[in-house]
């Protein structure tokens, strides 16, 4: 949405899809809803590329804190499934 605060350089603010708070562009990340995964070996490449390039509906806006928490949770889940 258009930013209406006092910072004249900021044009827009974005709502985190998780916590629902509003943030300037430097405090948000565009996140893959379904993780792209990791590249640990050459055979991971085709699936990784398929998950990396998604339609807009496969992405979400997350604030830095929510993105870090989601990423950590995904990494823990990945480590447990090995």
Buried (B, 14 or more C-beta within 10 A) or exposed (E): EEBEEEEEEBEEBBBBBBEEEBBBEEBBBEBBEEBBBEEEEEEEEEEBEEBEEEEEEBBBBBBEBBBEBBBEEBEEEEEEEE
